[in-house]
């Protein structure tokens, strides 16, 4: 459905001479991605308000996106799949925040941090990083993981609300899971 809408919008832009005919496919793809991102963001806000977790989900996004930017991880085959998986992840995050604060959560955080420190980053076909770029990405992912762990420790020491700390922890854990899934599904490519 979003694909049809994006194509129609692209044709409107073409008919009004706002884009060239050779840019039609690119424009439709760009529009579809933005429609799906808008849907995901809207659903995120809705979920966060329904679960009374807006500040926590912001913390989750910051922690998740900071490592994901460098570490990579699993990618869905379509933007629709990505949107659905993202929304499901947010629902899971909202439902599991209390589990993360127990001994299981601390152990899974330490395993996640350890894995990210060992692996660093995964190279995805959409990125196709060369060896030097991959080394830099690994170094940055490790640095961000250490910084995020430090923030969690300081937040704990400052008695920050435990559910906020849980959202931070889950952001790191989902990154580690995403990297593992990308390896298992053989999405990782070797850098040259």
SEDOTOR-409573 format. One record per residue (C-alpha): residue number from 1; residue in three letters; x, y, z. Coordinates in steps of 0.25 Angstrom, whole numbers, m for minus. Layout:
BEGIN
[site NUM 'ALA' [X Y Z]] ...
This chain:
BEGIN
[site 1 'UNK' [0 0 0]] [site 2 'UNK' [11 10 4]] [site 3 'UNK' [18 6 m9]] [site 4 'UNK' [6 10 m18]] [site 5 'UNK' [4 23 m10]] [site 6 'UNK' [19 27 m12]] [site 7 'UNK' [18 24 m27]] [site 8 'UNK' [6 32 m28]] [site 9 'UNK' [13 44 m21]] [site 10 'UNK' [25 42 m29]] [site 11 'UNK' [17 43 m42]] [site 12 'UNK' [10 56 m37]] [site 13 'UNK' [24 62 m34]] [site 14 'UNK' [28 57 m49]] [site 15 'UNK' [15 63 m55]] [site 16 'UNK' [18 77 m48]] [site 17 'UNK' [32 76 m53]] [site 18 'UNK' [38 76 m39]] [site 19 'UNK' [46 63 m42]] [site 20 'UNK' [52 58 m55]] [site 21 'UNK' [47 45 m61]] [site 22 'UNK' [60 38 m58]] [site 23 'UNK' [58 41 m43]] [site 24 'UNK' [44 35 m43]] [site 25 'UNK' [49 21 m37]] [site 26 'UNK' [58 28 m27]] [site 27 'UNK' [48 38 m22]] [site 28 'UNK' [37 27 m20]] [site 29 'UNK' [47 19 m12]] [site 30 'UNK' [51 31 m4]] [site 31 'UNK' [36 35 m2]] [site 32 'UNK' [32 21 3]] [site 33 'UNK' [44 20 13]] [site 34 'UNK' [39 34 19]] [site 35 'UNK' [25 29 19]] [site 36 'UNK' [29 17 27]] [site 37 'UNK' [38 24 36]] [site 38 'UNK' [27 34 39]] [site 39 'UNK' [18 22 42]] [site 40 'UNK' [28 16 51]] [site 41 'UNK' [31 29 59]] [site 42 'UNK' [16 31 60]] [site 43 'UNK' [14 17 66]] [site 44 'UNK' [26 19 75]] [site 45 'UNK' [20 32 81]] [site 46 'UNK' [6 25 82]] [site 47 'UNK' [13 13 89]] [site 48 'UNK' [21 22 98]] [site 49 'UNK' [9 30 103]] [site 50 'UNK' [0 17 104]] [site 51 'UNK' [11 11 113]] [site 52 'UNK' [15 24 120]] [site 53 'UNK' [29 22 115]] [site 54 'UNK' [33 34 106]] [site 55 'UNK' [45 38 114]] [site 56 'UNK' [50 24 114]] [site 57 'UNK' [48 21 100]] [site 58 'UNK' [56 34 96]] [site 59 'UNK' [67 28 105]] [site 60 'UNK' [66 14 98]] [site 61 'UNK' [67 21 84]] [site 62 'UNK' [79 29 88]] [site 63 'UNK' [86 17 93]] [site 64 'UNK' [82 8 82]] [site 65 'UNK' [85 18 71]] [site 66 'UNK' [98 22 76]] [site 67 'UNK' [104 8 75]] [site 68 'UNK' [96 4 63]] [site 69 'UNK' [102 15 55]] [site 70 'UNK' [115 8 56]] [site 71 'UNK' [113 m6 59]] [site 72 'UNK' [103 m9 49]] [site 73 'UNK' [94 m22 50]] [site 74 'UNK' [83 m29 44]] [site 75 'UNK' [75 m22 33]] [site 76 'UNK' [62 m27 28]] [site 77 'UNK' [60 m29 13]] [site 78 'UNK' [49 m18 12]] [site 79 'UNK' [46 m4 18]] [site 80 'UNK' [32 m10 23]] [site 81 'UNK' [39 m22 30]] [site 82 'UNK' [48 m12 37]] [site 83 'UNK' [37 m3 41]] [site 84 'UNK' [29 m15 47]] [site 85 'UNK' [42 m21 54]] [site 86 'UNK' [44 m7 60]] [site 87 'UNK' [30 m5 65]] [site 88 'UNK' [31 m20 71]] [site 89 'UNK' [44 m17 77]] [site 90 'UNK' [38 m4 84]] [site 91 'UNK' [26 m13 89]] [site 92 'UNK' [36 m23 95]] [site 93 'UNK' [45 m12 101]] [site 94 'UNK' [33 m6 108]] [site 95 'UNK' [28 m20 113]] [site 96 'UNK' [42 m25 117]] [site 97 'UNK' [48 m13 125]] [site 98 'UNK' [45 m19 138]] [site 99 'UNK' [52 m32 135]] [site 100 'UNK' [65 m25 131]] [site 101 'UNK' [67 m19 145]] [site 102 'UNK' [69 m33 152]] [site 103 'UNK' [81 m42 152]] [site 104 'UNK' [78 m47 138]] [site 105 'UNK' [78 m33 132]] [site 106 'UNK' [91 m30 138]] [site 107 'UNK' [97 m43 133]] [site 108 'UNK' [91 m40 119]] [site 109 'UNK' [96 m26 119]] [site 110 'UNK' [110 m31 122]] [site 111 'UNK' [110 m41 112]] [site 112 'UNK' [105 m31 102]] [site 113 'UNK' [116 m21 105]] [site 114 'UNK' [126 m32 105]] [site 115 'UNK' [121 m37 91]] [site 116 'UNK' [121 m23 85]] [site 117 'UNK' [135 m20 91]] [site 118 'UNK' [140 m33 84]] [site 119 'UNK' [133 m32 71]] [site 120 'UNK' [132 m17 70]] [site 121 'UNK' [124 m16 57]] [site 122 'UNK' [118 m25 46]] [site 123 'UNK' [120 m21 31]] [site 124 'UNK' [106 m21 24]] [site 125 'UNK' [104 m22 8]] [site 126 'UNK' [98 m9 9]] [site 127 'UNK' [110 m3 15]] [site 128 'UNK' [121 m10 8]] [site 129 'UNK' [132 m4 17]] [site 130 'UNK' [146 m6 13]] [site 131 'UNK' [156 m12 23]] [site 132 'UNK' [160 2 28]] [site 133 'UNK' [146 7 29]] [site 134 'UNK' [142 m6 37]] [site 135 'UNK' [154 m4 47]] [site 136 'UNK' [149 10 49]] [site 137 'UNK' [135 6 51]] [site 138 'UNK' [139 m5 61]] [site 139 'UNK' [147 4 69]] [site 140 'UNK' [136 14 70]] [site 141 'UNK' [125 4 73]] [site 142 'UNK' [134 m1 85]] [site 143 'UNK' [136 13 90]] [site 144 'UNK' [121 16 89]] [site 145 'UNK' [119 3 97]] [site 146 'UNK' [128 7 108]] [site 147 'UNK' [123 21 109]] [site 148 'UNK' [109 16 110]] [site 149 'UNK' [113 6 120]] [site 150 'UNK' [119 17 128]] [site 151 'UNK' [106 25 127]] [site 152 'UNK' [98 14 132]] [site 153 'UNK' [107 12 144]] [site 154 'UNK' [107 27 147]] [site 155 'UNK' [92 27 146]] [site 156 'UNK' [91 15 156]] [site 157 'UNK' [100 23 165]] [site 158 'UNK' [92 35 164]] [site 159 'UNK' [79 27 167]] [site 160 'UNK' [73 30 154]] [site 161 'UNK' [59 24 152]] [site 162 'UNK' [61 9 150]] [site 163 'UNK' [52 8 138]] [site 164 'UNK' [61 19 131]] [site 165 'UNK' [73 10 133]] [site 166 'UNK' [66 m2 128]] [site 167 'UNK' [63 5 115]] [site 168 'UNK' [78 9 114]] [site 169 'UNK' [82 m6 116]] [site 170 'UNK' [72 m11 106]] [site 171 'UNK' [77 m2 95]] [site 172 'UNK' [91 m8 97]] [site 173 'UNK' [85 m22 98]] [site 174 'UNK' [77 m21 85]] [site 175 'UNK' [89 m16 78]] [site 176 'UNK' [97 m29 82]] [site 177 'UNK' [85 m37 78]] [site 178 'UNK' [84 m30 64]] [site 179 'UNK' [99 m33 62]] [site 180 'UNK' [98 m47 65]] [site 181 'UNK' [85 m49 56]] [site 182 'UNK' [93 m43 45]] [site 183 'UNK' [104 m53 47]] [site 184 'UNK' [95 m65 48]] [site 185 'UNK' [87 m60 35]] [site 186 'UNK' [100 m58 28]] [site 187 'UNK' [97 m44 25]] [site 188 'UNK' [111 m40 29]] [site 189 'UNK' [121 m38 17]] [site 190 'UNK' [136 m39 18]] [site 191 'UNK' [144 m25 17]] [site 192 'UNK' [155 m25 6]] 
